[in-house]
Amino acid sequence: MQPFELPDFYVPYPARLNPHLPGARAHTMAWAREMKMLDDDRDPGTPDIWDERALEAMDYALLCAYTHPDCDGPELDLITDWYVWVFYFDDHFLEVFKKPQDQPGARAYLDRLPLFMSLDPPEPANAVERGLADLWARTVPSKSDAWRARFSESTENLLRESLWELSNISTGRIPNPVEYIEMRRKVGGAPWSADLAEHAAGVELPERVVGTRPLRVLKDTFADGVHLRNDILSYQRETESEGEVNNSVLVMEHFLDVSPQAAADTVNDLLTSRLRQFENTALTELPQTFEDHALDPAERASVAAYVKALQDWQSGGHEWHMRSSRYMNKKSLGMSAARIPALLQSVRISFPHVPFQKVGPTPLPEFDIPYPARVNPHRESAGRNVVAWAREMGMFSPQPRLPDPVWSAETLTGMGLEICAASLDPDAGPEALDLATQWLACGTYGDDYFPAVFNRDRDMAGAKLFHARVPGFMPLDCGGTPVPENPFEAALADVWHRTASPMDDHGRREFRAAVEHMVESWLWELNNHLQSRIPDPVDYIEMRRHTFGSEMTMSLSRIERSHEIPARVFRTRTLREIDVSAMDVACLLNDCFSYQKEIEYEGELNNGVLAIENFFGCGRDEALPIVNDLITSRRRQFEYLVTHELPALADELELDDTARTALAAYVGELRDWMAGILKWHRETDRYDERGTVFALHPRALAPGDGSGGRPDGEHALPGVPKPAGLGTSAFYLFTRSGR
């Protein structure tokens, strides 16, 4: 008996079947036997995985014929072999490592696999290694070095992050929704599928646009659509037969405390939302990217072919899931019938929100941030100095296009940015605290100035020019800059010179790119206003880290500690997850405190509480507990990573005492950051609606509200002194911890 009725899936594009299917079926059965994947030919010591009947019933050739309907016969054979290999890897890993919960064996096994992504591999020891070596030699010779690097990364992610799944199974830990979506992209393999779709389409994306937001979002939304659909249809097998905990239906069931049916319906709503995000990005963001990067007609055609290939995969993958013996698909309507309600749903009014609604004071929940906030003794002087500095930068002066100055001295004083700075870095000296407070003022002013000028006038062209000028005020040689046209540019030039001068060239480049990304994210916010569009919840959380300035903060943190902590440590999943979990705590906390100011007085659309309201079709009072649960789950994930994964990572990488001490101090500063964010929100008057000046004036860089940390003076490692000078947390000030 199925645990729930299948929902109506959003499948807006027709599935088509490749005519070379019969040849692919015959070829891939012979290939699997040659690679010794079938039970009667398997390597000694390999458990039963598949026999010929099982492989025939799963029909991966049908999957590939549906997902790649236009490629020729040899290409379909190659693509089908890749999918046979990846599903075999998944089932082999389940039997050999997941069920016995053999983490050391799994790690050793996975460490060998990248050796077979080479044209000169070692001798394979099993069917997975043998298949990978064969496929790599048949796939990469026709592609550029850039494509090979992308495909190698996505393949290694698919393999390596299986350890994350195994760890969750071993501990019985069900991940939180944000963690799950982001990790599923790596372990689930859909980004890898997107690279193969590019190969099958016979095109390559122009390298200069691969890293742009639209191409990233297209790949991510494609991946989320594939994975969420798969989770719904594989829920019964995974939870009843495999002991799996890494499934989005189970994640929602646990997080929302609802039935499997309600959880499956919620996952399907998220699937629909992600596919609509795909469509919105393709239609509204790609054309501008073509112009911004001056793509020629052939390059534009390549991108368009790639988008079409992802659409084909989405529809074809759905059709195959409905037919394969591998999944829960009995009594399904099939794709054609399922398309009818889905298409009707897709044409409904998608953006019903009316801005400037009266919402009244926000009933704030109790936030689970148990770290005590400490206060820097130089706070008062930093408050006086930032007002004098802001006056010198012109922040209190009238500006072109605006009827009144963006700020007054009283506005800045009431914000109490020095309160935030003093709590975020309680051990900084007076000069370091001044610089940290002034960075915070610079970003906050920019975040107020930008919407006051460009949102009000709906001026995307002017906003892009504003963004294009930003690098000029952060010269890599710390030399001269253009003449500032506004106080933000003047302030940025000043704090950049004082911050970047001690850095090496690599540090300056990394830091400058992070600031550019933050300002670029303001364009995303403006684009949502131009469309009157409340963001998709996943897109919102991921972009909020940029609009909040958190990525910039983390780059400063890494730069400062580069002499103590090897760069490879910050590239690990564990450190990345520690960083983003702390970011999400601060970002969502700010959304709760700023809700009335933004929704009622500014007409803001980019707010996490509002995004949850829109997604669930509920009111503020129902959305707030969900947002608070997300804050809680992300904060607890932070501590789980610090307590369980960070020590294991230090052992695995054989870090010395200096690096371990620096990591402990880094974690302590993140706790100070969360605590300081909460304290600042509770003490600032920034969210007093009486101080609001501009309509359509998205929140300013106001630090978050937090009440957490350790007892005064106690660090993550007792007895280990915190490094002197401008501490990492001082730069957390310039996380847009205060919209």
C-alpha positions, 0 to 999 in steps of 0.5 A: 500500500502506498503511504500517500496519493501522488500529487498533481505534478507540474509538467509543462513541456511534453515528453518526447522519445528518442527513436534510437531507444532499441539500440540503446537498450541492447548496447547498455545491457552488453556494456553492463555485462562487460563492466561486470555489473550483473550478478552472474559476471560480478567481481569476486566479493561483490554482493548481489546488486543487479541481475539482467532481469532487474536491469531490464525492468529499471530500463535506464535506456528508456530514461535516457531516450526520454530525457535526451530525445534529439541526440543520435544513436552513439550519443544515446548509447554513451549517455545511457551507459553513464546512467547505468553506471551512476545507478549501479554506483548508488545501489552498490554503495547502499549494499556495501557501505550504507547498510553496514554503516561502514564510513572508513571503508566508504571513505577509502573507496571514494578516495580512489574514484577520482583516479579513474577520471583520467585518460591514464587510470590505474587498474580497476578493482571493481565494476564502478571503477571499471565503468568510470574509466571506460566512460571518461575515455569515451566522453571527455576527448571532444570537450574543452578543458573548461567543460572537463573541469566542470564535469569532473567537479560535478562527478566528484561531488556526486561521489564524495557527498555520499559520505554525508548521506551515510553519516546521516543514516549512521546517526539517524539524523534527518537534515533540515530543509535548507541543508537538504536542498543544497546537499541534495544537489551535490549527492543527487547528481542532477548538476552532473545530469545538466553537464551531460545534457550539455554534452548530448545537445552538442553544445558548450556554454560560453565560459564567461557566462557559466558563473553568472547568476542566471546560469547558476539558477537554471542549473540549481532549479533544474537539479531541485526539480529532478531531486524533489520529484525523485524523492516523492516517487522513491519515498516508499522504497527508501523509507520502508526498504533502505532505511534512508533518512535523506528524502525531502518528503521525510525532511518536511514530515519531520520539520513541519510535524505533518503526515506523509501526505501533507509532506508530499504535497508540500514537496510538490509545491516546492517542486512547482515553485522551483520549476517556475523559478527556472522559467522566470530566470530563462525568460527575464534574466537570460536575455539581459545576460546575453546583452551584458556579456555581448554573446554572439548569435552562435553563443546565444543559440548554444545557451538556448539549446542547453535550456531546451535540453534541461526542459526535455530532461525534466519532462522526460525524467517525469515520464520515466519515473512514472513507468520504471519499476524502481518507483512508487507510481501505481495508479498514476495518471501519467504525464499527459493527464497530470499536465492538465491540472498542472498547466491550469495551476501554472496560469493562475495569478502568481503574484497576488501580494498588495504592497504597503498593507497595514500589518501592525507590530510583529509578535516576535517569537523567542529565538533559540540563540543561547550565546551571551552577547559581550560588549566592546568597551570602546563602543561609545567612542565608535558611535561618536566617530562614525557620525563624524565620519559619515558627515565627512563622507556626505551621508547627511547631505542632499543627493541628486534625484532625492527630495531629502538626504538619505540620512541625518545625524539623528538617523545614524545615531538612533541606528546604533551601529556601534552597538552591533559592532561592539557586540560582534567583535567585543575584543577589537581595539578602538581603531579596529572597532571604528573601522568595523562600525564604518564598514557597517555604516558604508554598507547600510547607507548603500543599501538605503541609498540604492532603493531610494534612487533606483527602486523608486524610479524603476531604473534598472539601467541606472542601477547597473551603472551604479554596480559597474562603478563599484570596482573602481573604488576598490583598486587592487593597488590601493591607489587612486579612484574615480571622483565619487558621485555619491556618499556610498562611493566616497565611503567605500573608497575610504574603508577599502583603502584602510582595509585592503592595504595590508592584504596581498593581491589574492586577498584583495581580489577575493575581497573585492569580488565579494563586495561586488557580489553584494552590490550585484545582489541589490539588482536582484532585489530591484528586478523582483520589484520591477516584476512585483514578484515575491521570491521563491523561498529557496532562491530567497535564502540563497540570495539573502546571503549575498544581499546581507553581505555575508559572503563578503564577511566570510572572505575577509575572515578567510583572508585574515586567517590564511596564515593560520588555517590552510585554504583547503579547510575553507573549501570543505563542505563542513566549513562551508556549512558552518558558515552558511548556517550562521548566515541564515540565522542572522538573515532570517532573524533580521527578516522577523524584526524588520517585517513591519517596517518593510511590508507596511511602510516600504512596500518591500517584497524581499523578506523571508517571512513574506516569502514563507507566507506566499509559498504556504498561502498563509498569514504572518502569524502562521509564517513566523513560527516556520521562519523561527523553526528554520532559524532554530534548525540552522543554529542547531546544525551549526553546533552539530557541525562544530561538535561532531564534524569539525574535530573529525575534519581536523583529524582527517586533514592532520591539522596542527595545533595552530590551525585547530586553535584558529578554527576554535577562535573562528567558531567563537567569533561566529557565535559572537556574531549571532549573539551580537546580531540579536542584541543589536536588533533588540536595541536599535531604533531602525525598525521603529516605523516612525523613522521610515523615510522612503517608500520602496526603500528596502531595508538597510544594512542593519545587523541582526539580533542575537543573544548568544555566545559564551560567558564573558571572556570565554572562548571556544577553547578555554585558555586560548587567547583571541588573536589581537588586532582587527578580529574576524568578527569586526568584519561580520559587521558588514554582513547586511545584518541589518536590513 
